[in-house]
Amino acid sequence: MYRYDEFDKAFVAARVAEFSDQVTRRLAGEMTEEEFMPLRLRNGVYLQLHAYMLRVAIPYGTLSSRQLRKLAHIARRYDRGYGHFTTRQNIQFNWPRLVDIPEILEELSEVEMHAIQTSGNCIRNVTSDHFAGAAADEFADPRPYAEILRQWSSLHPEFSYLPRKFKIAVVGARIDRAAIQVHDIGLWLKRDSSGKLGFAFYVGGGQGRTPMVARLLRDFVPEEDLLSYTTAIIRIYNLYGRRDNKYKARIKILIHETGLEKLREEIEAEFAILKTGELKLPQADIDAINAYFHTPDLADRPEWHHNLDWLRSDDPAFDRWVNRNVASHRHPDYGIVTISLKPTGGVPGDATSVQMDVVADLAERYSKDELRVSYHQNLVLPHVALGDLKVIYDTLLATGLASANIGLISDIIACPGLDYCTLANARSISVAQQISARFSSHDRQMQVGEIQLNISGCINACGHHHVGHIGILGVEKKGSELYQLTLGGNAGNNCAIGEITGRGFSSDEIVDAVETVINTYLSVRESNKESFISTYRRVGMALFRQALYDVTGRAV
Amino acid sequence: MQLNGDSKLWGPGGFCEDEYVWADCLEDVGNRCVILPLSVWLQAVDKLDKETLGKTGVFAAAGEDVRPLLRFLAVIPVIALDFPVFSDGRSYSTAVQLKQIHHYLGELRAVGDVLIDQVSNMLRCGFDTLEVRHSLTQTRLAKYSREIFPGFYQPGASLIRARSHRIWYSVSARQSCS
């Protein structure tokens, strides 16, 4: 893991001092809310429906147990005893008092954390693969580059007042687990024919009211040019991106309106100037950052394979959990454990202080002190010996974290919705709770198989409904909540935007509609090996529409 | 564009006298140093003698294309870039292009909605002077001596790279005066 050096520490301390001063000025009335807003947003402080909300950055989703314990402490001391993990691998605290926030930031800085640029029209927290450094299908670790980007983008003088927020994601495995093609810039590490490391640059992905899949801007940018090329893109965006309408201000709209070819010319011209300048990454710097991310020493523990088989056959619930929640590690005696934050009837992504402390202890003891937060709003123990799985499972079971549902229909991605958010038009959490209750039977979930269901409470799409295999979007119509259903979206490889089924459903109808979609899928799939998304791609929307609506377009 | 009695000009030595007046055309200003809108300046440039040219600055709106100015950079004494609202960040990029890429050596001035919380960004992007109307910002700048950050993760004006590292340090403290 990356560790702060003296400079990083001093830098964050200066930021905390600066923001404390700004909060003091705001509380003293020396600053208007309008002037304060962009400053607090740059420090992750939103004004929500009922209170301020603080969003803390978890850079590329990587945490140590010490850091998670600090988050648990903050939830306990300054909030109501829980936190909410987000699709951007961050954590949100929903009830802090403004006057406490400087102190919270100071506490965070003690464990090398901050809330810098978790909001505002600037470069946001860089996200990455939650299995990075452990996954069996990885060819280069994306975290060092995410860290380089994190540092470079922190308090960037030129890019602090962009037309709109700017999101970067980076992956380095065969499977894209970070949905890079729905980011403003998506980076996919690769090697060219000579074996040199670099990036494919995707640009202009995003969701919101105009969802778009990112397009390939350049097939290969050598690693030393990472910052120069990124600067060229964002400079052109800063100069030409629209500022007259915030819904048309993302880089995806600039690309759509200007054309990729024309924009590429501008970017390449800018890059030609920047390429030889100060932003070129010296190999020594890349190596120095890489050194922080060495895989921890993992002792061989082959004797446990047999024991694990025996334990699994002895405890069917444990067997189900291993089956769903443990992924292949590059070391054959180890696994990657995903801890589901999606219990039946729960709030997706929420964890209590007690749960965070338990998970932190597990990470310290059994996962080389490392933790990850996934884009899917779950927690991950990246380096677990197979022999330790049972004790981990038993501990999780005792604290309500043993749901065996990773990748199943109840592993729902959802935004906080109208229960917390000022932007929302409809509730997300209650719909997620109803769906997970409806499909609470593990056998039924296993029968349905791999599927991703996403819920957003408004068109801003924080729940990424556009790229859910099944997506639900809450809107407000004539004073009541209405839910639009989309099908066929997909994040990651073969990224696609879902298609709307038709007329929306009331809050009483939406769960039935989801069940109708599932039953239709089950009736037309070729075998239980054909997943929902593969079946949808084969048969198309028509059959689902037929099942959902009668001939007049009304819900059946 | 109007003369603004309330605004103060702040530079490397603290607050200083502003020699320039704003005007929409040359006829109004007689012998004084003047800042003209970019389009007006471009129309006038061929007719101006060397001495007048040396006393005539240019104002560019946020996002206005400054490429036509590039071949004249050696003779323009001041370029004022506008921040119509502090949240409009286009002039940061224009400043970087003028100073860091095209090595403009004249005075680069930030005008418009200049607030204390953006001062560090402006200086690092290469602005030499700030025209400040906001009274609290004036008060704070009067006491401003140096950057509160120990250094930065990006290159910038008056910053030098640390020996083998990804950090740029400030080379000079600003003088405090009022």
Boltz contact constraints between the chains, C-beta under 6 A:
constraints:
  - contact:
      token1: [A, 7]
      token2: [B, 167]
      max_distance: 6.0
  - contact:
      token1: [A, 10]
      token2: [B, 150]
      max_distance: 6.0
  - contact:
      token1: [A, 14]
      token2: [B, 148]
      max_distance: 6.0
  - contact:
      token1: [A, 14]
      token2: [B, 149]
      max_distance: 6.0
  - contact:
      token1: [A, 38]
      token2: [B, 87]
      max_distance: 6.0
  - contact:
      token1: [A, 39]
      token2: [B, 117]
      max_distance: 6.0
  - contact:
      token1: [A, 151]
      token2: [B, 153]
      max_distance: 6.0
  - contact:
      token1: [A, 152]
      token2: [B, 153]
      max_distance: 6.0
  - contact:
      token1: [A, 154]
      token2: [B, 153]
      max_distance: 6.0
  - contact:
      token1: [A, 156]
      token2: [B, 154]
      max_distance: 6.0
  - contact:
      token1: [A, 157]
      token2: [B, 121]
      max_distance: 6.0
  - contact:
      token1: [A, 157]
      token2: [B, 124]
      max_distance: 6.0
  - contact:
      token1: [A, 157]
      token2: [B, 125]
      max_distance: 6.0
  - contact:
      token1: [A, 157]
      token2: [B, 156]
      max_distance: 6.0
  - contact:
      token1: [A, 158]
      token2: [B, 92]
      max_distance: 6.0
  - contact:
      token1: [A, 158]
      token2: [B, 93]
      max_distance: 6.0
  - contact:
      token1: [A, 158]
      token2: [B, 96]
      max_distance: 6.0
  - contact:
      token1: [A, 158]
      token2: [B, 125]
      max_distance: 6.0
  - contact:
      token1: [A, 160]
      token2: [B, 121]
      max_distance: 6.0
  - contact:
      token1: [A, 161]
      token2: [B, 87]
      max_distance: 6.0
  - contact:
      token1: [A, 161]
      token2: [B, 89]
      max_distance: 6.0
  - contact:
      token1: [A, 235]
      token2: [B, 93]
      max_distance: 6.0
  - contact:
      token1: [A, 238]
      token2: [B, 93]
      max_distance: 6.0
  - contact:
      token1: [A, 239]
      token2: [B, 90]
      max_distance: 6.0
  - contact:
      token1: [A, 239]
      token2: [B, 93]
      max_distance: 6.0
  - contact:
      token1: [A, 273]
      token2: [B, 101]
      max_distance: 6.0
  - contact:
      token1: [A, 278]
      token2: [B, 155]
      max_distance: 6.0
  - contact:
      token1: [A, 285]
      token2: [B, 166]
      max_distance: 6.0
